[in-house]
Amino acid sequence: MFSFVFNLKEKEYIRMKRPCILCMALLVWLGIAIPVLAADYTLTHREGNEFVFNNGARSVRLQLCTPDMFRVTKSPDSRFEPDESWMVVCYNWPEVACTVNEQAECWQIVTSALTVSLAKADGRILVGNGGSPLLWRELESEPYQSREQVTGAATLRPDEHFFGFGERMDFMDQLEKCIYLNVERGSGPKPAVGNKDVLRANYCPVPYFYSTLGYGLFFHTAFPTTWDMGWSQSDRYTFTAEGGEMDYYFFQGDLYTVFDRYTDLTGKSPLMPKRAYGLHLGSYSGGTWGHEQYASDDYPATLAEKMRQLSIPFDVIWLDSTWRKFRQGGNSASTFEWRETFKDPERMFRRFEGANAMGGLHIRSILDDGDSLKLLSEARKQGILYPYAQREGLVNFFDPKAVDWWWDHAVTRITDLGCRFLKTDVGSALNVQEDAPAELRYKAKADHNLFPIAYAAAPFNKFMKLTGNRGFNHTREGYAGIQRYPFIWAGDWGSE
């Protein structure tokens, strides 16, 4: 409107201006907010590697991590959310040498590897390096976010391809694809063998990708995300989260450099116990689904000894669900009570060790009452369950007190007999009831994807303390940072 008005002749402008002024005065009198044209972004704070730009209403924070890596967070109200520790483990980086230049239309921060520009008009980020004056360009940065949706967009080049996004069962190259990242099994068509939607199921999604142009992007959010990688428009890609704030890390370099920076950020994979690198043998103890009564402690121990006699190499053996009693929660919950056909589990673990094999047990994240061991009832009394969880008995692994109680009252009953690791299943179970408080429903949407990390971390750290050996856990689900608690199996995919 203003560009039109100021092109009028002076008398026409005055004639049009008067009713506008009257309207604005009326809005003020009625108490109705008047939209204000945002000013240019100015540098309002600088401390070490951190730069904060503000236009009077919104803020953009740029944090250098290394000369070839930086973080961008955007706030619609000049307040930034506190740092979390489940995905990112490093927030304090050595000071990065840089220069700051103010140009007519942008601010520039120049390191030895990158030139990062922030447009004064709208806060968009542009990145160049020595080999490319425009390596990456952000699009449509405003509006930054709402409580339900946070969207970023960037230019997609014709010669660009994208790899990453965590565990996928559909495509390697995600160019021209639209993918949804959330820890789940999917709800679309299933294959003939297996019961997972291979085009959507995500046991371990990671909101991170590498571009063949020589950069990577990590969307630092635990909320479910949608990535439109040129599926809707061939000249751009978008990344959208169902909550939180706009928060991403940008990496420049070849594939190996970018991946190294990503794991500097989210944690390196530690070495596991030596035997964990050998062949793993899984067993239903002689009794599969629907035939649990045939499971016994003699079957897996005899199997391990037979493998050695036949010189078939293996180093680890774990027993799937049929070792334990199923009660009101069925096979989806853990009673931690041995099935009656397991006469001497301690002797079974000794036979494993006699075969030079490390033995472990499959469990699930949900507690159940057994015949004599009433874990679910006691957990309710102790307040160690996730509130309003859809799956009753879900342990709140975010709470250290809950982890300690779970370990002391449930897991030690099997570690005392010789169990040396867990196969932690059903890390995707954190969903809350519809009648949960609104704030809890919002929080649980993000906790859902972080839950498998907390779930895997609990036994990993506890076993390391118990045995004095390197940590080791065998889990199905994960998210950004899960590599700190190795390792993940490939889930229950069809064999097509």
Secondary structure, 3 states (H helix, E strand, C coil): CHHHHCCCCHHHHHHHHHHHHHHHHHHHHHCCCCCCCCCCCEEEEEECCEEEEECCCCEEEEEEEECCEEEEEEECCCCCCCCCCCCCCCCCCCCCCCEEEECCCEEEEECCCEEEEEECCCCCEEEEECCEEEEEEEECCCCCECCCCEEEEEECCCCCCEEEEECCCCCCCCCCCEEEECCECCCCCCCCCCCCCCCCCECCEEEEEEECCCEEEEECCCCCEEEECCCCCCCEEEEEECCCCEEEEEEECCHHHHHHHHHHHHCCCCCCCHHHHCCEEEECCCCCCCCHHHCCCHHHHHHHHHHHHCCCCCCEEEECHHHECCECCECCCECCCECCCCCCHHHHHHHHHHCCCEEEEEEECEECECCCCEHHHHHHHHCCECCCECCCCEECCCCHHHHHHHHHHHHHHHHCCCCCCEEEECCCCCCECCCCCHHHHHHHHHHHHHHHHHHHHHHHHHHHHHHCCCCCCEECCCCCCHHHCCCECCCCCCCC
